Amino acid sequence: MRGLHRDLSRLGDQEGESLNVHLKRSLQCDHRWSRRAGKCFGFADSWGGTCLQGYVITIGETYGASQRGGAVMSHLRISGKDQFSPLIPEGQCDLLVALEPVEGLRILDHYGNPRVMTLLNTRPIYPMDVISGNTAYPEVSKVIVKIKELSRRVWTLNATEIALEMGDPIFSNIVMLGALSAIEVLPIDRLEFESVIKELLPSRTRDENMKAFDRGREVVQEITNGK
């Protein structure tokens, strides 16, 4: 498979070039989820230092009013030599990890290009305008079709449903990270991930988070293997 993981090897010889990853989550409804979502994706600093040693990692974030229904987007830029600005320029995203379909489509509109790949959580998060009946949420299947039209490759799973089966929707972020490791686009090793969450999360939650990570891996592997 031709992915960013293989492309990392060329960065050491390239100046002025980076691999650009968007981590996009929408926080419209669950305020408890909103307050803790950053912790789940806050692993990026530690993961970058652990899994991508020898590369220059730049991380930036843009915030909506998350407690009022905004969205949060993390920018991860990987370079062999150069320190880049923390925000990915428009039209230069290599990999999008989206926790919400419409938010993912919105990011592709601004940051997508013919080579972009997308990992998508298919569970919609309805904004207040939809909940109040002022507007309609588009049909998810049509959103996914459009995302596939705008991406070189797309992997989809309902990470929220998996997390709910585990008893807490907050685990959807970790399910997505497990899925991200399974597509082998970035070098996320299970043991290295476990060492990172030991630093970031209290001991009482580690086993549950590893189960969520493994479940995300399993789902994508089943899809990849055609099961």
N, C-alpha and C positions, 0 to 999 in steps of 0.2 A: 504493500500500500504506500502510495506517495503521500506523505503527510509532513507536518512541520517537524516532527520528531527527527525524521531523516534530514530535513533541511538544516537542523541545528549545526551539523558538522561543517557546513560551508561558511558559517558566520565568522569563524576565526580568521578567515582570509578576506573577508569583505569589510570595507570601510564604508561608513555612511548607510548601513543597512540594518534593519531590525525586523524581528518577528513580532507582530502586534496582536494581542489577545484582548478582547472585550469580555468582561464578566458583567452581565446585565441582570439586575433583579428589580422587580416591581413590588412595591410595598403598600399597595393601596388599602388593604382591608384589615389585616390582623396586626394591631399595634404591638402586641407582645412579640410577634414574629419580627416586626420592624425593628424593635429595640435590639434584638439578638442576631439579626441576619448578618450584620457586619462582623460579628465574631466568627461566624462560619466561613465567610469569605476572607476574613482577616488573616487567614493562614497564608495568604499569598506571599507576604514578606518572608516568612520563615521557610515556606516551601521553596520559594525561589532561591534562597541561599543554600538550602540543603540539596535540592535536586538539580540545580543548574549552576553548580560551581564551575568557575572558569568563564562564565558569561557575565556581561554587565546587565543588571536587572533594574528597570525603572518602573515604579508603580505610582499611578495617580488615580484619583477618584473625583467624580462629579456627583453632587447630591441634589436631589429634589427635596421638597419638604416631606421627609419620609414619614413623620408622625401624622401628617395631614393627607397622606395619600400619594406622595411623590415617588420617584424611582431613583435608584442608586446605580451607578455604573463605575466599575473599576477598569483601569487601563493597565495592562501588563506588557511592557516592551522589553524584548530580549535581544541583546546585541553582543557580537564577538569582541568589539573594541570600544565603541563609542557610547558616551552617555547621552541619551536622548531626552527631550522634554517629556514630562510625565503623561501628557495627553496625546493619544493617537490622532494624527491628522485625518480629516475626512477622506473617505475613499481608500484607506490603507489598512483596514482590518484584515488579518489573516485567519483568525478564528474567533467566532462569537459563541459564548456560552450564555444562553438566554433562559431565564426562569419563567418567562411569560410570553405567549405567542405574539401578541400585538406589539409589545415592547421590543421583542426581537426583530420584528418586521420594521419597526421604526428605526432601529439602529442600522439595519442593513441599507435602508434608504439613504442614510448619511455616510456610513462608513464602509459599505460593501463594495465589492469589485469582483471580477470574474474568478479570482482564485480563492475567495473566502469560503471557509467551511463553518457549519453551524451545528451546535449541539443544543437541542431545544426541549424544554419542559412543556408539554402540550396542555397543561392545566391552566385555564384562564384565571386571571385575578380581575374581578370586575371593579372598575372605578366608580366613584360615587354617582356620576351622571348616569351610568347604566343601572346601578342599584336603585336610584330614585325614579327611573323610568324616563328620563329626559332624552336618552339616546340608546341605541341598540348596539350590542357587542357583535362584531362580524362573526360569521360562521367559522369555527376553528379550522375545519377541513380546508376552507378556501384560503385562510391565512397560511396554513402549512404549505399548500400548493404554491403560493406566491413566494414563500421563503425558499422553497426548493428551486424555483425559477431564478432566484437571485444568488444562489449558493452553488459552489462546485460540488459539495457533498453535504448531506444533512443526516444527522442521527436524531431520532425523536423517542421520547419516553415520557410517561406520566409520573414524574418524580414525586409530585404531591400526593398522588394516590398511594404510592409505595410508602411514603412517610406516614400517611394516615393509618395504613395497615400496621405500622410500627407503634402507633399511638400518639404521634405528635407531628404536625405539619412542618415544624422547624427543621426536621431531618431532611427535608427535600433538598436543601443546599448540599448536604453531605452526600446524598444519593447522586446528585449531579456531579459531584467531584469524583465519586466512584465510576460513574459513567464516562467522565472525561479521561480517567486513567485507562479505561477499556478500549477507547477508540485509538489509543496509541499515537495521538497527535503530539502530545507533550509527555516527557519522561516522568510520569508520576508513579513512583514505586510504592507499593503498599507498606512496606516496612518503614520507608522514609516518611510516608504520610503519618503512620502511627507515631513515629518519634516527634513529629511536628505537633500533633494534637495533644501529646503528653505535656508539651510546653504551654499550649494555649487553653486547654480545657481542664476542669477539675476531674479528679480520678473517678468520681461516681458516674460520669457521663461518657467515659472513654469507650466502654464496651458497646454501648448503644450506637455511638457514632461510627465505630468500626463496622458494626452490623449494617448500618445504613450505607457506608462506603462499599462494602462487599455486595450488598443488594443491587446498587447501581451498576457495579461491574458485571454482575450476573445477567441483568436484564439486557444490557448492550451486547454482551457476548452471545446470548441466545439469539438476539436479532441478527447479529453478524453471521452466526452459524446457520441461520435460516430455520431455527426451531420454532 
